[in-house]
Amino acid sequence: MSSNSEILAQIIKNRRSVFTDSYIEKEIPREVIEQILESANYAPTHKLTQPWRFTVIRKTAKIKLGEELATLYKNTVAPEKFLQKKYDSLVLKTQKADCILALNVQYHPDKLPAWEELASMACAVQNMALTAESLNVGAYWSSPGMIEHLGEFLELKENEKCYGLFYMGYHNEQPREANRTPIAEKVTWMEG
Ligand SMILES: Cc1cc2nc3c(=O)[nH]c(=O)nc-3n(C[C@H](O)[C@H](O)[C@H](O)COP(=O)(O)O)c2cc1C
């Protein structure tokens, strides 16, 4: 039997960003999405501000999001740089994902600097990514420039900001190794 640390290490190492090309047509049960969201709520949070906010986007709303992203792309890219392929892919990706979470931060400027809230939200996203991995749900964090302009679509409040879209879907991707240089190259030990 594997120890807790072995199981955890395996989930951490096996987690990969799984993109929409590998998603299959299979609905993620609501309870599974709720389980993934629940894990976000256990992220560390300075002064307990719990700044992570999520918008669960599915079904018709997901189609509307695809249209919104494509329109935002068209309206914000310089006309000579517009690519029809990119425009179409924005619509296609939202179609292929079963569920998309908007990753939003709620700021508390009276309590904390913005970076601490963003760091906390990123911890929450990692919790979700690991839980998704453990449930064989593919997922990845997408951060297209258009998210700057999604506030109205998401009906965000003044102290909230969207930092990405978390695409999710069951998938047929083969396990692949992480592409990383050794940790030893990124660590300095001070012991003296
Ligand atoms: C904050 C953040 C934003 C990201 N944005 C994108 C993105 O816009 N498009 C994309 O293809 N991948 C995006 N990714 C996923 C990375 O491409 C991915 O994590 C990286 O390639 C390493 O692969 P792995 O997650 O499988 O280990 C993002 C990841 C993070 C943490």
The ligand as an SDF file (V2000), in Angstrom:
LIG
                    3D

 31 33  0  0  0  0  0  0  0  0999 V2000
   -0.7530   31.4360  -14.5090 C   0  0  0  0  0  0  0  0  0  0  0  0
   -0.7070   30.4720  -15.6560 C   0  0  0  0  0  0  0  0  0  0  0  0
   -1.1990   30.8510  -16.8830 C   0  0  0  0  0  0  0  0  0  0  0  0
   -1.1770   29.9610  -17.9740 C   0  0  0  0  0  0  0  0  0  0  0  0
   -1.6820   30.3610  -19.1780 N   0  0  0  0  0  0  0  0  0  0  0  0
   -1.6510   29.5190  -20.2320 C   0  0  0  0  0  0  0  0  0  0  0  0
   -2.1750   29.9230  -21.4940 C   0  0  0  0  0  0  0  0  0  0  0  0
   -2.6900   31.0270  -21.6540 O   0  0  0  0  0  0  0  0  0  0  0  0
   -2.1150   29.0490  -22.5120 N   0  0  0  0  0  0  0  0  0  0  0  0
   -1.5500   27.7980  -22.3660 C   0  0  0  0  0  0  0  0  0  0  0  0
   -1.4920   27.0400  -23.3300 O   0  0  0  0  0  0  0  0  0  0  0  0
   -1.0840   27.3700  -21.1680 N   0  0  0  0  0  0  0  0  0  0  0  0
   -1.1190   28.2050  -20.1040 C   0  0  0  0  0  0  0  0  0  0  0  0
   -0.6580   27.7710  -18.8780 N   0  0  0  0  0  0  0  0  0  0  0  0
   -0.2210   26.3710  -18.7200 C   0  0  0  0  0  0  0  0  0  0  0  0
    1.2690   26.2100  -19.0140 C   0  0  0  0  0  0  0  0  0  0  0  0
    1.4630   26.2470  -20.4080 O   0  0  0  0  0  0  0  0  0  0  0  0
    1.7380   24.8740  -18.4420 C   0  0  0  0  0  0  0  0  0  0  0  0
    1.5900   24.8700  -17.0410 O   0  0  0  0  0  0  0  0  0  0  0  0
    3.2050   24.5890  -18.8110 C   0  0  0  0  0  0  0  0  0  0  0  0
    3.3300   24.3250  -20.1780 O   0  0  0  0  0  0  0  0  0  0  0  0
    3.7710   23.4150  -18.0250 C   0  0  0  0  0  0  0  0  0  0  0  0
    3.0490   22.2390  -18.3270 O   0  0  0  0  0  0  0  0  0  0  0  0
    2.3380   21.3740  -17.1910 P   0  0  0  0  0  0  0  0  0  0  0  0
    1.2820   22.2410  -16.5640 O   0  0  0  0  0  0  0  0  0  0  0  0
    1.7670   20.2010  -17.9030 O   0  0  0  0  0  0  0  0  0  0  0  0
    3.3790   20.9740  -16.1900 O   0  0  0  0  0  0  0  0  0  0  0  0
   -0.6500   28.6520  -17.7970 C   0  0  0  0  0  0  0  0  0  0  0  0
   -0.1570   28.2710  -16.5310 C   0  0  0  0  0  0  0  0  0  0  0  0
   -0.1800   29.1580  -15.4700 C   0  0  0  0  0  0  0  0  0  0  0  0
    0.3460   28.7290  -14.1300 C   0  0  0  0  0  0  0  0  0  0  0  0
  1  2  1  0
  2  3  1  0
  2 30  2  0
  3  4  2  0
  4  5  1  0
  4 28  1  0
  5  6  2  0
  6  7  1  0
  6 13  1  0
  7  8  2  0
  7  9  1  0
  9 10  1  0
 10 11  2  0
 10 12  1  0
 12 13  2  0
 13 14  1  0
 14 15  1  0
 14 28  1  0
 15 16  1  0
 16 17  1  0
 16 18  1  0
 18 19  1  0
 18 20  1  0
 20 21  1  0
 20 22  1  0
 22 23  1  0
 23 24  1  0
 24 25  2  0
 24 26  1  0
 24 27  1  0
 28 29  2  0
 29 30  1  0
 30 31  1  0
M  END
$$$$
